[in-house]
């Protein structure tokens, strides 16, 4: 893949240097249905994916997500609405 790694100082796992966002988690529990529960202990975000206010820009980050029902990977990043504001027009 060409990726390089650095050892995390927060969890026993490598960080992939070429990826702009890392959520480092501690495993808390696994339940029989295959659900995993964890605690995020550190978040690293490269400045290249921050907006002008220093917040994560999904348009710049452009993550890929895994959808389990059809086993597909999907690209997303376009904002389609603002939480706690979209529903106000329905009142």
Jmol script that loads the backbone (N, CA, C; Angstrom):
load data "model"
ATOM      1  N   UNK A   1       0.815  -1.204   0.000  1.00  0.00           N
ATOM      2  CA  UNK A   1       0.000   0.000   0.000  1.00  0.00           C
ATOM      3  C   UNK A   1       0.858   1.268   0.000  1.00  0.00           C
ATOM      4  N   UNK A   2       2.072   1.158   0.487  1.00  0.00           N
ATOM      5  CA  UNK A   2       2.940   2.327   0.543  1.00  0.00           C
ATOM      6  C   UNK A   2       2.762   3.172   1.794  1.00  0.00           C
ATOM      7  N   UNK A   3       1.859   2.767   2.681  1.00  0.00           N
ATOM      8  CA  UNK A   3       1.655   3.507   3.924  1.00  0.00           C
ATOM      9  C   UNK A   3       2.824   3.283   4.870  1.00  0.00           C
ATOM     10  N   UNK A   4       3.088   4.294   5.687  1.00  0.00           N
ATOM     11  CA  UNK A   4       4.070   4.173   6.761  1.00  0.00           C
ATOM     12  C   UNK A   4       3.346   4.366   8.079  1.00  0.00           C
ATOM     13  N   UNK A   5       3.916   3.844   9.148  1.00  0.00           N
ATOM     14  CA  UNK A   5       3.238   3.909  10.443  1.00  0.00           C
ATOM     15  C   UNK A   5       4.140   4.484  11.526  1.00  0.00           C
ATOM     16  N   UNK A   6       3.469   4.961  12.559  1.00  0.00           N
ATOM     17  CA  UNK A   6       4.121   5.431  13.774  1.00  0.00           C
ATOM     18  C   UNK A   6       3.399   4.775  14.939  1.00  0.00           C
ATOM     19  N   UNK A   7       4.133   4.372  15.944  1.00  0.00           N
ATOM     20  CA  UNK A   7       3.508   3.761  17.124  1.00  0.00           C
ATOM     21  C   UNK A   7       2.744   4.819  17.909  1.00  0.00           C
ATOM     22  N   UNK A   8       1.515   4.522  18.263  1.00  0.00           N
ATOM     23  CA  UNK A   8       0.703   5.433  19.069  1.00  0.00           C
ATOM     24  C   UNK A   8       1.239   5.491  20.494  1.00  0.00           C
ATOM     25  N   UNK A   9       1.185   6.661  21.093  1.00  0.00           N
ATOM     26  CA  UNK A   9       1.575   6.776  22.501  1.00  0.00           C
ATOM     27  C   UNK A   9       0.361   6.632  23.421  1.00  0.00           C
ATOM     28  N   UNK A  10      -0.832   6.413  22.824  1.00  0.00           N
ATOM     29  CA  UNK A  10      -2.060   6.323  23.618  1.00  0.00           C
ATOM     30  C   UNK A  10      -2.649   4.919  23.681  1.00  0.00           C
ATOM     31  N   UNK A  11      -2.476   4.147  22.600  1.00  0.00           N
ATOM     32  CA  UNK A  11      -2.999   2.774  22.556  1.00  0.00           C
ATOM     33  C   UNK A  11      -1.945   1.876  21.917  1.00  0.00           C
ATOM     34  N   UNK A  12      -2.123   0.579  22.035  1.00  0.00           N
ATOM     35  CA  UNK A  12      -1.177  -0.374  21.459  1.00  0.00           C
ATOM     36  C   UNK A  12      -1.581  -0.687  20.014  1.00  0.00           C
ATOM     37  N   UNK A  13      -1.378   0.297  19.147  1.00  0.00           N
ATOM     38  CA  UNK A  13      -1.725   0.157  17.727  1.00  0.00           C
ATOM     39  C   UNK A  13      -0.928   1.180  16.936  1.00  0.00           C
ATOM     40  N   UNK A  14      -0.688   0.888  15.664  1.00  0.00           N
ATOM     41  CA  UNK A  14       0.027   1.860  14.836  1.00  0.00           C
ATOM     42  C   UNK A  14      -0.911   2.937  14.307  1.00  0.00           C
ATOM     43  N   UNK A  15      -0.352   4.105  14.029  1.00  0.00           N
ATOM     44  CA  UNK A  15      -1.059   5.168  13.329  1.00  0.00           C
ATOM     45  C   UNK A  15      -0.527   5.193  11.907  1.00  0.00           C
ATOM     46  N   UNK A  16      -1.406   5.344  10.927  1.00  0.00           N
ATOM     47  CA  UNK A  16      -0.976   5.422   9.532  1.00  0.00           C
ATOM     48  C   UNK A  16      -0.679   6.880   9.226  1.00  0.00           C
ATOM     49  N   UNK A  17       0.568   7.174   8.955  1.00  0.00           N
ATOM     50  CA  UNK A  17       1.029   8.552   8.786  1.00  0.00           C
ATOM     51  C   UNK A  17       0.345   9.299   7.650  1.00  0.00           C
ATOM     52  N   UNK A  18      -0.040   8.619   6.603  1.00  0.00           N
ATOM     53  CA  UNK A  18      -0.617   9.265   5.428  1.00  0.00           C
ATOM     54  C   UNK A  18      -2.106   9.575   5.563  1.00  0.00           C
ATOM     55  N   UNK A  19      -2.752   9.113   6.618  1.00  0.00           N
ATOM     56  CA  UNK A  19      -4.183   9.384   6.813  1.00  0.00           C
ATOM     57  C   UNK A  19      -4.357  10.618   7.700  1.00  0.00           C
ATOM     58  N   UNK A  20      -5.229  11.554   7.305  1.00  0.00           N
ATOM     59  CA  UNK A  20      -5.323  12.830   8.007  1.00  0.00           C
ATOM     60  C   UNK A  20      -6.084  12.815   9.331  1.00  0.00           C
ATOM     61  N   UNK A  21      -6.838  11.755   9.612  1.00  0.00           N
ATOM     62  CA  UNK A  21      -7.608  11.686  10.859  1.00  0.00           C
ATOM     63  C   UNK A  21      -7.404  10.321  11.499  1.00  0.00           C
ATOM     64  N   UNK A  22      -7.165  10.324  12.803  1.00  0.00           N
ATOM     65  CA  UNK A  22      -7.033   9.068  13.544  1.00  0.00           C
ATOM     66  C   UNK A  22      -7.829   9.155  14.834  1.00  0.00           C
ATOM     67  N   UNK A  23      -8.679   8.169  15.069  1.00  0.00           N
ATOM     68  CA  UNK A  23      -9.382   8.018  16.342  1.00  0.00           C
ATOM     69  C   UNK A  23      -8.733   6.833  17.040  1.00  0.00           C
ATOM     70  N   UNK A  24      -8.083   7.090  18.145  1.00  0.00           N
ATOM     71  CA  UNK A  24      -7.409   6.025  18.891  1.00  0.00           C
ATOM     72  C   UNK A  24      -8.340   5.562  20.006  1.00  0.00           C
ATOM     73  N   UNK A  25      -8.633   4.270  19.999  1.00  0.00           N
ATOM     74  CA  UNK A  25      -9.643   3.733  20.908  1.00  0.00           C
ATOM     75  C   UNK A  25      -9.105   2.608  21.763  1.00  0.00           C
ATOM     76  N   UNK A  26      -9.670   2.505  22.966  1.00  0.00           N
ATOM     77  CA  UNK A  26      -9.423   1.386  23.871  1.00  0.00           C
ATOM     78  C   UNK A  26     -10.647   0.491  23.815  1.00  0.00           C
ATOM     79  N   UNK A  27     -10.447  -0.802  23.599  1.00  0.00           N
ATOM     80  CA  UNK A  27     -11.549  -1.750  23.590  1.00  0.00           C
ATOM     81  C   UNK A  27     -12.052  -1.957  25.010  1.00  0.00           C
ATOM     82  N   UNK A  28     -13.353  -1.771  25.211  1.00  0.00           N
ATOM     83  CA  UNK A  28     -13.940  -1.951  26.542  1.00  0.00           C
ATOM     84  C   UNK A  28     -14.638  -3.294  26.674  1.00  0.00           C
ATOM     85  N   UNK A  29     -15.374  -3.685  25.607  1.00  0.00           N
ATOM     86  CA  UNK A  29     -16.167  -4.905  25.726  1.00  0.00           C
ATOM     87  C   UNK A  29     -16.599  -5.372  24.339  1.00  0.00           C
ATOM     88  N   UNK A  30     -16.727  -6.686  24.179  1.00  0.00           N
ATOM     89  CA  UNK A  30     -17.287  -7.290  22.972  1.00  0.00           C
ATOM     90  C   UNK A  30     -18.483  -8.114  23.427  1.00  0.00           C
ATOM     91  N   UNK A  31     -19.633  -7.905  22.794  1.00  0.00           N
ATOM     92  CA  UNK A  31     -20.830  -8.668  23.164  1.00  0.00           C
ATOM     93  C   UNK A  31     -21.083  -9.737  22.102  1.00  0.00           C
ATOM     94  N   UNK A  32     -21.827 -10.794  22.468  1.00  0.00           N
ATOM     95  CA  UNK A  32     -22.025 -11.932  21.572  1.00  0.00           C
ATOM     96  C   UNK A  32     -22.532 -11.601  20.167  1.00  0.00           C
ATOM     97  N   UNK A  33     -23.274 -10.544  19.984  1.00  0.00           N
ATOM     98  CA  UNK A  33     -23.799 -10.195  18.659  1.00  0.00           C
ATOM     99  C   UNK A  33     -22.729  -9.607  17.744  1.00  0.00           C
ATOM    100  N   UNK A  34     -21.492  -9.546  18.217  1.00  0.00           N
ATOM    101  CA  UNK A  34     -20.416  -9.001  17.404  1.00  0.00           C
ATOM    102  C   UNK A  34     -20.279  -7.496  17.503  1.00  0.00           C
ATOM    103  N   UNK A  35     -20.879  -6.916  18.530  1.00  0.00           N
ATOM    104  CA  UNK A  35     -20.748  -5.476  18.746  1.00  0.00           C
ATOM    105  C   UNK A  35     -19.522  -5.216  19.614  1.00  0.00           C
ATOM    106  N   UNK A  36     -18.811  -4.165  19.254  1.00  0.00           N
ATOM    107  CA  UNK A  36     -17.619  -3.771  20.000  1.00  0.00           C
ATOM    108  C   UNK A  36     -17.870  -2.429  20.663  1.00  0.00           C
ATOM    109  N   UNK A  37     -17.518  -2.319  21.917  1.00  0.00           N
ATOM    110  CA  UNK A  37     -17.657  -1.062  22.642  1.00  0.00           C
ATOM    111  C   UNK A  37     -16.264  -0.578  23.014  1.00  0.00           C
ATOM    112  N   UNK A  38     -16.021   0.696  22.754  1.00  0.00           N
ATOM    113  CA  UNK A  38     -14.717   1.245  23.046  1.00  0.00           C
ATOM    114  C   UNK A  38     -14.799   2.672  23.526  1.00  0.00           C
ATOM    115  N   UNK A  39     -13.669   3.179  23.924  1.00  0.00           N
ATOM    116  CA  UNK A  39     -13.550   4.559  24.385  1.00  0.00           C
ATOM    117  C   UNK A  39     -12.495   5.245  23.527  1.00  0.00           C
ATOM    118  N   UNK A  40     -12.861   6.383  22.938  1.00  0.00           N
ATOM    119  CA  UNK A  40     -11.890   7.158  22.177  1.00  0.00           C
ATOM    120  C   UNK A  40     -10.983   7.853  23.183  1.00  0.00           C
ATOM    121  N   UNK A  41      -9.677   7.589  23.100  1.00  0.00           N
ATOM    122  CA  UNK A  41      -8.730   8.160  24.055  1.00  0.00           C
ATOM    123  C   UNK A  41      -7.877   9.269  23.447  1.00  0.00           C
ATOM    124  N   UNK A  42      -7.865   9.367  22.117  1.00  0.00           N
ATOM    125  CA  UNK A  42      -7.122  10.455  21.468  1.00  0.00           C
ATOM    126  C   UNK A  42      -7.627  10.631  20.040  1.00  0.00           C
ATOM    127  N   UNK A  43      -7.662  11.868  19.587  1.00  0.00           N
ATOM    128  CA  UNK A  43      -8.033  12.197  18.216  1.00  0.00           C
ATOM    129  C   UNK A  43      -6.912  13.044  17.624  1.00  0.00           C
ATOM    130  N   UNK A  44      -6.431  12.650  16.451  1.00  0.00           N
ATOM    131  CA  UNK A  44      -5.415  13.419  15.744  1.00  0.00           C
ATOM    132  C   UNK A  44      -5.998  13.848  14.408  1.00  0.00           C
ATOM    133  N   UNK A  45      -5.875  15.144  14.086  1.00  0.00           N
ATOM    134  CA  UNK A  45      -6.390  15.671  12.821  1.00  0.00           C
ATOM    135  C   UNK A  45      -5.326  16.548  12.194  1.00  0.00           C
ATOM    136  N   UNK A  46      -4.984  16.254  10.942  1.00  0.00           N
ATOM    137  CA  UNK A  46      -4.010  17.042  10.208  1.00  0.00           C
ATOM    138  C   UNK A  46      -4.637  18.378   9.803  1.00  0.00           C
ATOM    139  N   UNK A  47      -3.852  19.430   9.833  1.00  0.00           N
ATOM    140  CA  UNK A  47      -4.353  20.770   9.492  1.00  0.00           C
ATOM    141  C   UNK A  47      -4.917  20.854   8.080  1.00  0.00           C
ATOM    142  N   UNK A  48      -4.502  19.971   7.190  1.00  0.00           N
ATOM    143  CA  UNK A  48      -4.968  20.011   5.803  1.00  0.00           C
ATOM    144  C   UNK A  48      -6.459  19.732   5.656  1.00  0.00           C
ATOM    145  N   UNK A  49      -7.086  19.158   6.688  1.00  0.00           N
ATOM    146  CA  UNK A  49      -8.520  18.865   6.611  1.00  0.00           C
ATOM    147  C   UNK A  49      -9.344  19.733   7.577  1.00  0.00           C
ATOM    148  N   UNK A  50      -8.757  20.826   8.038  1.00  0.00           N
ATOM    149  CA  UNK A  50      -9.480  21.758   8.908  1.00  0.00           C
ATOM    150  C   UNK A  50     -10.037  22.918   8.092  1.00  0.00           C
ATOM    151  N   UNK A  51     -11.170  23.457   8.553  1.00  0.00           N
ATOM    152  CA  UNK A  51     -11.733  24.636   7.890  1.00  0.00           C
ATOM    153  C   UNK A  51     -11.108  25.900   8.462  1.00  0.00           C
ATOM    154  N   UNK A  52     -11.619  27.059   8.047  1.00  0.00           N
ATOM    155  CA  UNK A  52     -11.055  28.341   8.483  1.00  0.00           C
ATOM    156  C   UNK A  52     -11.236  28.601   9.978  1.00  0.00           C
ATOM    157  N   UNK A  53     -12.136  27.839  10.631  1.00  0.00           N
ATOM    158  CA  UNK A  53     -12.354  27.984  12.070  1.00  0.00           C
ATOM    159  C   UNK A  53     -11.618  26.919  12.883  1.00  0.00           C
ATOM    160  N   UNK A  54     -10.804  26.107  12.213  1.00  0.00           N
ATOM    161  CA  UNK A  54     -10.056  25.073  12.917  1.00  0.00           C
ATOM    162  C   UNK A  54     -10.849  23.822  13.214  1.00  0.00           C
ATOM    163  N   UNK A  55     -12.003  23.651  12.561  1.00  0.00           N
ATOM    164  CA  UNK A  55     -12.831  22.461  12.762  1.00  0.00           C
ATOM    165  C   UNK A  55     -12.674  21.525  11.576  1.00  0.00           C
ATOM    166  N   UNK A  56     -12.936  20.243  11.800  1.00  0.00           N
ATOM    167  CA  UNK A  56     -12.834  19.252  10.737  1.00  0.00           C
ATOM    168  C   UNK A  56     -13.789  19.604   9.601  1.00  0.00           C
ATOM    169  N   UNK A  57     -13.276  19.674   8.389  1.00  0.00           N
ATOM    170  CA  UNK A  57     -14.080  19.921   7.192  1.00  0.00           C
ATOM    171  C   UNK A  57     -14.301  18.591   6.490  1.00  0.00           C
ATOM    172  N   UNK A  58     -15.542  18.124   6.457  1.00  0.00           N
ATOM    173  CA  UNK A  58     -15.833  16.857   5.793  1.00  0.00           C
ATOM    174  C   UNK A  58     -15.567  16.956   4.294  1.00  0.00           C
ATOM    175  N   UNK A  59     -15.736  18.147   3.721  1.00  0.00           N
ATOM    176  CA  UNK A  59     -15.462  18.339   2.299  1.00  0.00           C
ATOM    177  C   UNK A  59     -13.976  18.156   1.993  1.00  0.00           C
ATOM    178  N   UNK A  60     -13.110  18.569   2.919  1.00  0.00           N
ATOM    179  CA  UNK A  60     -11.669  18.391   2.730  1.00  0.00           C
ATOM    180  C   UNK A  60     -11.228  16.975   3.116  1.00  0.00           C
ATOM    181  N   UNK A  61     -11.820  16.449   4.166  1.00  0.00           N
ATOM    182  CA  UNK A  61     -11.457  15.115   4.656  1.00  0.00           C
ATOM    183  C   UNK A  61     -11.940  14.031   3.697  1.00  0.00           C
ATOM    184  N   UNK A  62     -13.194  14.113   3.287  1.00  0.00           N
ATOM    185  CA  UNK A  62     -13.812  13.203   2.321  1.00  0.00           C
ATOM    186  C   UNK A  62     -13.632  11.732   2.707  1.00  0.00           C
ATOM    187  N   UNK A  63     -14.210  11.323   3.843  1.00  0.00           N
ATOM    188  CA  UNK A  63     -14.014   9.946   4.327  1.00  0.00           C
ATOM    189  C   UNK A  63     -14.742   8.902   3.480  1.00  0.00           C
ATOM    190  N   UNK A  64     -14.321   7.673   3.643  1.00  0.00           N
ATOM    191  CA  UNK A  64     -14.977   6.519   3.040  1.00  0.00           C
ATOM    192  C   UNK A  64     -15.558   5.701   4.185  1.00  0.00           C
ATOM    193  N   UNK A  65     -16.795   5.241   4.023  1.00  0.00           N
ATOM    194  CA  UNK A  65     -17.443   4.447   5.069  1.00  0.00           C
ATOM    195  C   UNK A  65     -17.825   3.074   4.515  1.00  0.00           C
ATOM    196  N   UNK A  66     -17.900   2.094   5.398  1.00  0.00           N
ATOM    197  CA  UNK A  66     -18.295   0.735   5.030  1.00  0.00           C
ATOM    198  C   UNK A  66     -19.748   0.537   5.412  1.00  0.00           C
ATOM    199  N   UNK A  67     -20.543   0.082   4.464  1.00  0.00           N
ATOM    200  CA  UNK A  67     -21.971  -0.187   4.691  1.00  0.00           C
ATOM    201  C   UNK A  67     -22.133  -1.697   4.753  1.00  0.00           C
ATOM    202  N   UNK A  68     -22.578  -2.208   5.909  1.00  0.00           N
ATOM    203  CA  UNK A  68     -22.555  -3.648   6.169  1.00  0.00           C
ATOM    204  C   UNK A  68     -23.610  -4.459   5.430  1.00  0.00           C
ATOM    205  N   UNK A  69     -24.780  -3.907   5.145  1.00  0.00           N
ATOM    206  CA  UNK A  69     -25.852  -4.693   4.519  1.00  0.00           C
ATOM    207  C   UNK A  69     -25.455  -5.194   3.131  1.00  0.00           C
ATOM    208  N   UNK A  70     -24.791  -4.350   2.352  1.00  0.00           N
ATOM    209  CA  UNK A  70     -24.399  -4.729   0.989  1.00  0.00           C
ATOM    210  C   UNK A  70     -22.887  -4.865   0.824  1.00  0.00           C
ATOM    211  N   UNK A  71     -22.178  -4.739   1.921  1.00  0.00           N
ATOM    212  CA  UNK A  71     -20.719  -4.857   1.924  1.00  0.00           C
ATOM    213  C   UNK A  71     -20.057  -3.893   0.943  1.00  0.00           C
ATOM    214  N   UNK A  72     -20.518  -2.653   0.963  1.00  0.00           N
ATOM    215  CA  UNK A  72     -19.975  -1.647   0.054  1.00  0.00           C
ATOM    216  C   UNK A  72     -19.240  -0.547   0.786  1.00  0.00           C
ATOM    217  N   UNK A  73     -18.306   0.067   0.082  1.00  0.00           N
ATOM    218  CA  UNK A  73     -17.604   1.233   0.597  1.00  0.00           C
ATOM    219  C   UNK A  73     -18.174   2.457  -0.105  1.00  0.00           C
ATOM    220  N   UNK A  74     -18.446   3.500   0.664  1.00  0.00           N
ATOM    221  CA  UNK A  74     -19.048   4.700   0.107  1.00  0.00           C
ATOM    222  C   UNK A  74     -18.243   5.928   0.484  1.00  0.00           C
ATOM    223  N   UNK A  75     -18.186   6.833  -0.446  1.00  0.00           N
ATOM    224  CA  UNK A  75     -17.480   8.088  -0.318  1.00  0.00           C
ATOM    225  C   UNK A  75     -18.522   9.135   0.102  1.00  0.00           C
ATOM    226  N   UNK A  76     -18.238   9.898   1.140  1.00  0.00           N
ATOM    227  CA  UNK A  76     -19.168  10.972   1.483  1.00  0.00           C
ATOM    228  C   UNK A  76     -18.426  12.190   1.967  1.00  0.00           C
ATOM    229  N   UNK A  77     -19.129  13.299   2.028  1.00  0.00           N
ATOM    230  CA  UNK A  77     -18.488  14.526   2.459  1.00  0.00           C
ATOM    231  C   UNK A  77     -19.344  15.753   2.236  1.00  0.00           C
ATOM    232  N   UNK A  78     -20.368  15.653   1.396  1.00  0.00           N
ATOM    233  CA  UNK A  78     -21.229  16.800   1.112  1.00  0.00           C
ATOM    234  C   UNK A  78     -22.220  17.001   2.253  1.00  0.00           C
ATOM    235  N   UNK A  79     -22.308  18.221   2.760  1.00  0.00           N
ATOM    236  CA  UNK A  79     -23.266  18.535   3.826  1.00  0.00           C
ATOM    237  C   UNK A  79     -24.666  18.658   3.212  1.00  0.00           C
ATOM    238  N   UNK A  80     -25.620  17.950   3.780  1.00  0.00           N
ATOM    239  CA  UNK A  80     -26.991  18.006   3.269  1.00  0.00           C
ATOM    240  C   UNK A  80     -27.958  18.674   4.247  1.00  0.00           C
ATOM    241  N   UNK A  81     -27.487  19.083   5.409  1.00  0.00           N
ATOM    242  CA  UNK A  81     -28.329  19.769   6.384  1.00  0.00           C
ATOM    243  C   UNK A  81     -27.587  19.973   7.684  1.00  0.00           C
ATOM    244  N   UNK A  82     -28.082  20.887   8.501  1.00  0.00           N
ATOM    245  CA  UNK A  82     -27.468  21.194   9.783  1.00  0.00           C
ATOM    246  C   UNK A  82     -28.298  20.607  10.918  1.00  0.00           C
ATOM    247  N   UNK A  83     -27.637  19.856  11.792  1.00  0.00           N
ATOM    248  CA  UNK A  83     -28.319  19.257  12.943  1.00  0.00           C
ATOM    249  C   UNK A  83     -28.957  20.343  13.799  1.00  0.00           C
ATOM    250  N   UNK A  84     -30.137  20.062  14.282  1.00  0.00           N
ATOM    251  CA  UNK A  84     -30.908  20.940  15.168  1.00  0.00           C
ATOM    252  C   UNK A  84     -31.444  22.179  14.456  1.00  0.00           C
ATOM    253  N   UNK A  85     -31.265  22.283  13.130  1.00  0.00           N
ATOM    254  CA  UNK A  85     -31.801  23.417  12.379  1.00  0.00           C
ATOM    255  C   UNK A  85     -32.759  22.956  11.301  1.00  0.00           C
ATOM    256  N   UNK A  86     -32.478  21.849  10.650  1.00  0.00           N
ATOM    257  CA  UNK A  86     -33.309  21.363   9.538  1.00  0.00           C
ATOM    258  C   UNK A  86     -34.756  21.137   9.962  1.00  0.00           C
ATOM    259  N   UNK A  87     -34.946  20.550  11.110  1.00  0.00           N
ATOM    260  CA  UNK A  87     -36.306  20.217  11.568  1.00  0.00           C
ATOM    261  C   UNK A  87     -37.113  21.418  12.032  1.00  0.00           C
ATOM    262  N   UNK A  88     -36.472  22.551  12.248  1.00  0.00           N
ATOM    263  CA  UNK A  88     -37.201  23.727  12.743  1.00  0.00           C
ATOM    264  C   UNK A  88     -38.294  24.163  11.764  1.00  0.00           C
ATOM    265  N   UNK A  89     -38.109  23.931  10.473  1.00  0.00           N
ATOM    266  CA  UNK A  89     -39.113  24.331   9.497  1.00  0.00           C
ATOM    267  C   UNK A  89     -40.341  23.444   9.550  1.00  0.00           C
ATOM    268  N   UNK A  90     -40.252  22.312  10.257  1.00  0.00           N
ATOM    269  CA  UNK A  90     -41.375  21.384  10.358  1.00  0.00           C
ATOM    270  C   UNK A  90     -42.323  21.719  11.506  1.00  0.00           C
ATOM    271  N   UNK A  91     -41.915  22.624  12.378  1.00  0.00           N
ATOM    272  CA  UNK A  91     -42.747  22.974  13.538  1.00  0.00           C
ATOM    273  C   UNK A  91     -43.988  23.737  13.120  1.00  0.00           C
TER     274      UNK A  91
END
end "model"
wireframe off; spacefill off
backbone 0.3
color backbone group
